């Protein structure tokens, strides 16, 4: 089971400027339109090739998200990252839409 992080927990981490990687797993076009503050883009279809250079520290905290709770890209990305040896991966299941619906800031 992939650990999850709630919207409020994630907002607190961002507000505190905690050290972690926030990763949008959607295609680049969706990321460029709007994304969560501080997020980097690591599309699911290129994750295995990009992860080692984008996320060099396999023990760093990584929070992945996608579009909505019904989107499974973040869960699939979390599973792939864990399979690649990343040891501190969490899934923000609510995704971008949950964040926007809460009125939280976005970038893009």
C-alpha positions in Angstrom: 0.0 0.0 0.0 1.3 3.4 -1.0 1.4 6.0 1.8 -0.9 8.9 1.2 -0.8 12.6 2.2 -3.8 14.8 2.7 -4.4 18.2 1.1 -4.0 19.9 4.4 -0.8 18.0 5.3 0.7 18.9 1.8 -0.4 22.6 2.2 1.4 22.7 5.6 4.6 21.2 4.1 4.6 23.8 1.3 3.9 26.6 3.7 6.7 25.5 6.0 9.0 25.1 3.0 9.8 21.6 4.1 12.5 19.9 2.0 10.7 17.4 -0.3 10.0 16.9 -4.0 6.5 17.6 -5.2 6.0 15.8 -8.5 3.1 16.2 -11.0 2.8 13.0 -13.0 0.6 14.3 -15.8 1.9 15.1 -19.3 3.9 18.2 -19.7 1.0 20.1 -21.5 -1.2 19.7 -18.4 1.7 20.7 -16.1 2.4 23.9 -18.1 -1.3 24.9 -17.9 -1.4 24.9 -14.1 0.4 23.1 -11.3 0.9 23.2 -7.6 3.5 25.6 -6.2 7.0 24.2 -6.4 6.0 21.1 -8.3 8.3 19.6 -10.9 6.9 17.6 -13.9 7.8 13.9 -14.2 5.3 12.4 -16.6 4.4 8.8 -16.0 5.3 7.7 -19.5 8.9 8.9 -19.1 9.4 8.4 -15.4 11.9 5.5 -15.4 14.3 7.5 -17.7 13.9 10.9 -16.0 13.7 10.0 -12.3 17.5 9.3 -11.7 18.5 12.8 -12.9 15.4 14.7 -11.5 15.3 12.8 -8.2 18.9 11.8 -7.5 18.5 11.1 -3.8 16.4 7.9 -3.4 15.9 8.6 0.3 14.4 12.1 -0.2 10.7 12.6 0.4 8.7 12.6 -2.8 5.0 13.5 -3.0 3.3 12.6 -6.3 0.0 13.9 -7.6 -2.1 13.9 -10.7 -5.4 15.5 -11.8 -8.2 14.1 -9.7 -8.9 11.3 -7.2 -10.0 9.1 -10.0 -6.7 9.6 -11.9 -4.4 6.7 -11.3 -1.2 8.3 -12.7 0.2 9.3 -9.3 -0.4 5.9 -7.8 1.3 4.2 -10.8 4.2 6.7 -10.6 4.6 6.0 -6.8 4.7 2.3 -7.5 7.3 2.8 -10.2 9.4 5.1 -8.0 9.3 2.5 -5.1 10.3 -0.2 -7.6 13.3 2.0 -8.6 14.4 2.1 -5.0 12.9 5.4 -3.7 12.1 4.8 -0.1 10.0 7.8 1.0 7.2 8.2 -1.6 3.7 9.5 -0.8 0.6 10.0 -3.0 -1.6 13.1 -2.8 -4.7 11.3 -4.0 -6.9 14.4 -4.2 -4.7 15.8 -7.0 -4.7 19.1 -8.7 -8.5 19.5 -8.8 -8.8 18.9 -5.0 -6.1 21.6 -4.5 -7.9 24.1 -6.8 -11.3 23.4 -5.3 -9.9 24.3 -1.8 -8.9 27.7 -3.2 -5.2 27.0 -2.7 -2.7 28.8 -5.0 -1.4 27.3 -8.2 1.3 28.2 -10.7 1.2 28.2 -14.5 
